[in-house]
């Protein structure tokens, strides 16, 4: 069978790669073509377009790059039409993927969506389009099944694929003789420019710690070096985020999937978010959820501190990082909450269940 998979971000590349491995186990003749990244390619797919050429963050950034985005959408449609897959698998990345889903349904293609758009956070009305264009929705957050049921749309909860990725993470030799504070500033230049300077400022307050930044594959050395070179106790690792989290005493993490990864490794964290003023203005009035981190959303309480926009300052970050490093009660409560989080996210077989659903959809 022919599978066409679209992932537009680093997290989608990770989950897509594990999905591909499971599809190939279930369908030895699987021919897989994708928009994704290095991990999906290593898993055996042919990559048409790399996610680093697709990622635009925030409202104003998207508007500024609309021409490129629409060119990419047209190129994707043409490639799908030419290749004629048996099933189209969409992984998160809703701004792009929902346009592809609508078009694909008109072409008579079978559409499976793995990792739901965050319609519960904003633009809830998109559920109507999802119900119309998507044949099968596979969700990974425990509250999503009930959310979709309110809209009379049955979805399948497969558990969170990060569980399996974290379970198989392999340790690396020690990165430093000092205790480590991990910096996870994100994978897109826009977000790194906004957040990394404030994160790095913590290094001058804690010389007894080694600050280590996890550099995303999408970011060049020449882009990162000007930020880090002024700090003697800051270093950078590439493609070793999980190995870094296995050794970290605390972490400063940009909002997104990384907040959940950090929690699953049991690392106390501060969540950092700052966007352009225009992007933040729109987000503040459109997004309806109480929290921005997946940890707090899933647990439905403030497990980790979120420093958002104007609250994300050097002074506030210093206060919160000091608490994480010095306050044993704070660390202990966070660790206890992390243990509960594990129990809510499935049994570590999300990719297998998703692959079974997708292969089954092709055969149906």
C-alpha positions as CSV (number, residue, x, y, z in Angstrom):
1,X,0.0,0.0,0.0
2,X,1.0,3.6,-0.6
3,X,1.0,6.0,2.4
4,X,1.5,9.8,2.1
5,X,2.3,11.4,5.5
6,X,2.6,15.1,6.2
7,X,4.4,16.5,9.3
8,X,5.4,20.1,9.5
9,X,7.5,20.4,12.7
10,X,10.2,18.6,14.7
11,X,7.8,16.9,17.0
12,X,5.8,15.7,14.0
13,X,9.0,14.3,12.5
14,X,9.6,12.3,15.7
15,X,6.1,10.9,15.9
16,X,5.9,10.3,12.2
17,X,9.2,8.3,12.3
18,X,7.8,6.0,15.0
19,X,4.5,5.7,13.1
20,X,6.4,4.7,9.9
21,X,8.4,2.0,11.8
22,X,5.1,0.5,13.0
23,X,3.4,0.7,9.6
24,X,6.3,-1.1,8.0
25,X,6.0,-3.9,10.5
26,X,2.3,-4.3,9.7
27,X,2.7,-3.8,6.0
28,X,5.9,-5.2,4.6
29,X,5.1,-3.8,1.2
30,X,4.4,-0.3,2.5
31,X,5.6,2.5,0.2
32,X,5.8,5.7,2.2
33,X,6.2,9.3,0.9
34,X,6.2,12.3,3.2
35,X,6.7,15.9,4.1
36,X,8.8,15.6,7.3
37,X,12.4,15.4,8.4
38,X,15.5,13.4,9.0
39,X,13.9,10.9,11.4
40,X,11.1,10.1,9.0
41,X,13.7,9.6,6.3
42,X,15.8,7.3,8.5
43,X,12.6,5.3,9.2
44,X,12.3,4.5,5.6
45,X,10.1,7.2,4.0
46,X,10.9,9.3,0.9
47,X,11.0,12.9,2.1
48,X,9.6,15.4,-0.5
49,X,10.0,18.6,1.6
50,X,11.8,19.1,4.9
51,X,9.8,20.6,7.8
52,X,12.5,23.3,8.3
53,X,11.2,24.9,5.2
54,X,7.6,24.9,6.5
55,X,7.7,26.2,10.0
56,X,6.3,29.7,10.6
57,X,5.4,30.8,14.1
58,X,2.8,33.3,15.1
59,X,0.1,35.3,13.4
60,X,2.3,38.1,12.0
61,X,5.0,35.6,10.8
62,X,2.4,33.6,8.9
63,X,1.0,36.7,7.2
64,X,4.4,37.7,6.1
65,X,5.1,34.3,4.6
66,X,1.7,33.7,3.0
67,X,3.1,33.5,-0.5
68,X,5.5,30.8,0.4
69,X,2.9,28.9,2.4
70,X,0.4,28.8,-0.5
71,X,3.2,27.7,-2.9
72,X,4.0,24.9,-0.6
73,X,0.3,23.9,-0.4
74,X,0.0,23.8,-4.2
75,X,3.2,21.8,-4.5
76,X,2.0,19.3,-1.9
77,X,-1.3,18.8,-3.8
78,X,0.4,18.3,-7.1
79,X,2.8,15.7,-5.5
80,X,-0.1,13.8,-3.9
81,X,-2.1,13.9,-7.1
82,X,0.8,12.6,-9.1
83,X,1.7,9.8,-6.6
84,X,-1.9,8.6,-5.9
85,X,-1.6,7.2,-2.4
86,X,-4.0,4.7,-0.8
87,X,-4.3,6.9,2.3
88,X,-3.2,10.4,3.4
89,X,-2.0,10.7,7.0
90,X,-1.8,14.1,8.5
91,X,0.2,14.8,11.7
92,X,-0.8,17.9,13.6
93,X,0.3,21.1,11.7
94,X,-3.3,22.2,11.2
95,X,-3.0,25.4,9.2
96,X,-1.4,23.5,6.4
97,X,-2.9,20.1,6.9
98,X,-6.6,21.1,7.1
99,X,-6.3,22.8,3.7
100,X,-4.8,19.6,2.3
101,X,-7.6,17.5,4.0
102,X,-10.3,19.5,2.4
103,X,-8.7,19.2,-1.1
104,X,-7.9,15.5,-0.6
105,X,-11.5,14.7,0.4
106,X,-12.7,16.3,-2.8
107,X,-10.3,14.1,-4.7
108,X,-11.8,11.0,-3.1
109,X,-8.8,10.2,-1.0
110,X,-9.0,8.5,2.4
111,X,-7.8,10.9,5.1
112,X,-6.6,9.9,8.6
113,X,-5.5,12.6,11.0
114,X,-3.0,11.6,13.7
115,X,-2.5,14.1,16.5
116,X,-5.5,16.4,16.5
117,X,-5.3,20.1,15.9
118,X,-5.8,22.0,19.1
119,X,-9.4,22.9,18.4
120,X,-10.2,22.7,22.1
121,X,-7.9,25.8,22.5
122,X,-9.2,28.0,19.8
123,X,-11.3,28.0,16.7
124,X,-13.5,25.3,18.1
125,X,-15.8,25.6,15.1
126,X,-13.1,23.8,13.0
127,X,-14.5,20.5,14.4
128,X,-17.2,20.8,11.7
129,X,-14.6,20.8,9.0
130,X,-12.7,18.0,10.6
131,X,-15.8,15.9,10.8
132,X,-16.5,16.6,7.1
133,X,-13.0,16.1,5.7
134,X,-11.3,13.5,8.0
135,X,-12.3,9.9,7.8
136,X,-10.6,8.9,11.0
137,X,-9.2,11.1,13.8
138,X,-6.6,9.6,16.2
139,X,-6.1,11.7,19.3
140,X,-3.2,11.6,21.8
141,X,-4.5,13.6,24.8
142,X,-6.9,12.0,27.3
143,X,-9.4,14.8,27.3
144,X,-9.8,15.0,23.5
145,X,-12.1,12.1,23.2
146,X,-14.7,13.7,25.4
147,X,-14.2,17.0,23.7
148,X,-15.0,15.6,20.2
149,X,-17.9,13.6,21.6
150,X,-19.6,16.9,22.4
151,X,-19.5,17.6,18.7
152,X,-21.0,14.2,17.8
153,X,-17.7,13.0,16.3
154,X,-16.2,9.7,17.5
155,X,-12.4,9.7,17.6
156,X,-9.9,7.0,18.7
157,X,-7.6,7.7,21.7
158,X,-4.3,5.9,21.1
159,X,-2.3,7.4,24.0
160,X,0.6,9.8,23.7
161,X,3.6,8.8,21.5
162,X,6.1,10.6,23.6
163,X,5.8,7.8,26.2
164,X,7.4,5.3,23.9
165,X,10.1,7.7,22.8
166,X,11.0,8.6,26.4
167,X,11.1,5.0,27.5
168,X,13.7,4.0,24.9
169,X,15.9,7.0,25.3
170,X,19.5,6.0,25.8
171,X,21.9,7.8,28.2
172,X,25.1,9.5,27.0
173,X,28.4,10.0,28.7
174,X,28.3,13.0,31.1
175,X,28.1,16.3,29.3
176,X,29.7,18.1,32.3
177,X,31.3,17.7,35.7
178,X,28.9,20.4,37.0
179,X,25.2,19.9,37.6
180,X,23.3,20.8,34.4
181,X,20.5,23.2,33.6
182,X,19.0,22.5,30.2
183,X,17.8,25.2,27.8
184,X,15.2,24.2,25.3
185,X,14.4,27.4,23.3
186,X,12.5,25.8,20.4
187,X,13.1,24.9,16.8
188,X,12.1,28.1,15.0
189,X,14.3,31.2,14.6
190,X,11.5,33.6,15.6
191,X,10.9,31.9,18.9
192,X,14.6,31.5,19.7
193,X,15.3,35.2,19.1
194,X,12.5,36.1,21.6
195,X,13.3,33.7,24.4
196,X,16.9,32.6,24.3
197,X,18.6,35.8,25.5
198,X,16.5,35.8,28.7
199,X,17.1,32.1,29.2
200,X,20.9,32.6,28.8
201,X,21.0,35.5,31.2
202,X,20.5,32.9,34.0
203,X,24.0,31.6,33.4
204,X,25.6,34.6,35.1
205,X,23.6,33.9,38.3
206,X,24.5,30.3,38.6
207,X,28.2,29.8,37.7
208,X,28.3,26.6,39.6
209,X,26.0,25.0,37.0
210,X,26.7,24.2,33.4
211,X,23.9,25.5,31.1
212,X,23.5,23.4,28.0
213,X,21.3,24.3,25.1
214,X,19.6,21.7,23.0
215,X,20.0,23.0,19.5
216,X,17.3,22.0,17.1
217,X,18.3,20.4,13.8
218,X,16.6,23.2,11.9
219,X,18.9,25.9,13.4
220,X,22.4,26.6,12.0
221,X,25.5,27.0,14.2
222,X,26.0,30.5,12.7
223,X,22.6,31.5,14.0
224,X,23.1,30.2,17.6
225,X,26.7,31.2,18.2
226,X,26.2,34.9,18.7
227,X,23.7,34.2,21.5
228,X,25.9,31.8,23.4
229,X,29.5,32.9,22.9
230,X,29.5,35.5,25.7
231,X,28.7,32.9,28.4
232,X,31.6,30.7,29.5
233,X,29.3,28.2,31.3
234,X,27.0,27.7,28.4
235,X,27.5,24.9,25.8
236,X,25.4,23.4,23.0
237,X,24.4,19.9,22.0
238,X,22.7,18.7,18.9
239,X,20.4,15.8,18.3
240,X,20.8,14.8,22.0
241,X,17.8,16.5,23.7
242,X,16.7,13.4,25.5
243,X,20.3,12.6,26.6
244,X,20.5,16.1,28.0
245,X,17.2,15.8,29.9
246,X,18.4,12.6,31.4
247,X,21.2,14.5,33.0
248,X,19.5,17.8,33.8
249,X,18.8,19.2,37.3
250,X,16.3,21.7,35.9
251,X,15.2,23.1,32.6
252,X,14.0,26.3,31.0
253,X,11.6,25.3,28.2
254,X,9.7,27.1,25.5
255,X,6.0,26.2,25.3
256,X,5.0,23.2,23.2
257,X,5.8,19.5,23.1
258,X,9.1,20.1,24.9
259,X,7.3,21.0,28.1
260,X,5.7,17.5,28.1
261,X,9.0,15.8,27.2
262,X,10.8,17.5,30.0
263,X,8.1,16.5,32.5
264,X,8.2,12.8,31.4
265,X,11.9,12.8,32.1
266,X,11.1,14.1,35.6
267,X,13.0,17.3,35.2
268,X,11.7,20.4,37.1
269,X,11.0,23.1,34.6
270,X,9.9,26.7,34.0
271,X,7.9,27.2,30.9
272,X,8.8,30.3,28.8
273,X,6.8,32.0,26.2
274,X,7.2,35.3,24.4
275,X,5.9,36.1,20.9
276,X,5.8,39.2,18.8
277,X,3.5,41.9,20.2
278,X,1.0,41.4,17.4
279,X,1.0,37.6,17.6
280,X,0.5,37.8,21.4
281,X,-2.3,40.3,21.0
282,X,-4.3,37.9,18.8
283,X,-3.4,34.8,20.8
284,X,-4.6,36.4,24.1
285,X,-8.0,37.1,22.7
286,X,-8.5,34.0,20.6
287,X,-7.0,31.2,22.7
288,X,-9.5,29.9,25.3
289,X,-7.5,27.5,27.5
290,X,-6.2,28.3,31.0
291,X,-2.6,27.2,30.4
292,X,-0.1,27.1,27.5
293,X,1.9,24.1,28.6
294,X,0.7,20.6,27.8
295,X,1.7,19.5,31.4
296,X,-0.7,21.9,33.0
297,X,-3.4,21.4,30.4
298,X,-3.4,17.6,30.8
299,X,-3.2,17.8,34.6
300,X,-5.7,20.7,34.7
301,X,-3.8,22.6,37.3
302,X,-0.6,24.7,37.4
303,X,2.0,22.0,37.9
304,X,4.8,24.0,36.2
305,X,5.3,27.8,36.3
306,X,4.4,29.5,33.0
307,X,6.1,32.9,32.4
308,X,4.2,34.4,29.5
309,X,5.0,37.5,27.4
310,X,5.5,40.5,29.8
311,X,6.0,38.1,32.8
312,X,8.9,36.5,31.0
313,X,11.6,38.7,32.4
314,X,15.1,38.1,33.7
315,X,13.9,39.0,37.2
316,X,11.0,36.6,37.2
317,X,12.9,33.8,35.6
318,X,15.7,34.1,38.2
319,X,13.1,33.8,41.0
320,X,11.5,30.7,39.5
321,X,14.7,29.0,38.6
322,X,16.0,29.6,42.1
323,X,12.9,28.0,43.6
324,X,13.4,24.9,41.4
325,X,17.0,24.5,42.4
326,X,16.7,25.3,46.1
327,X,13.1,24.5,47.3
328,X,12.9,20.8,47.9
329,X,9.2,20.9,48.7
330,X,8.6,22.6,45.3
331,X,10.6,20.0,43.5
332,X,9.0,17.1,45.4
333,X,5.4,18.3,44.5
334,X,6.4,18.7,40.9
335,X,7.8,15.2,40.8
336,X,4.7,13.7,42.4
337,X,2.5,15.5,39.7
338,X,4.8,14.2,37.0
339,X,4.2,10.6,38.2
340,X,0.4,11.1,37.9
341,X,1.0,12.6,34.4
342,X,2.6,9.3,33.3
343,X,-0.5,7.3,34.2
344,X,-2.8,9.6,32.1
345,X,-0.9,9.2,28.8
346,X,-1.4,5.5,27.9
347,X,0.7,2.4,27.9
348,X,3.5,3.4,25.5
349,X,1.9,1.8,22.4
350,X,0.5,4.9,20.7
351,X,2.4,4.5,17.5
352,X,1.4,0.9,17.2
353,X,-2.2,1.6,17.8
354,X,-2.1,4.5,15.3
355,X,-0.4,2.3,12.7
356,X,-3.1,-0.4,13.2
357,X,-5.8,2.1,12.7
358,X,-4.2,3.5,9.5
359,X,-3.5,0.2,7.9
360,X,-7.0,-0.9,8.9
361,X,-8.4,2.2,7.3
362,X,-6.6,1.4,4.0
363,X,-7.9,-2.2,4.0
364,X,-11.5,-1.2,4.9
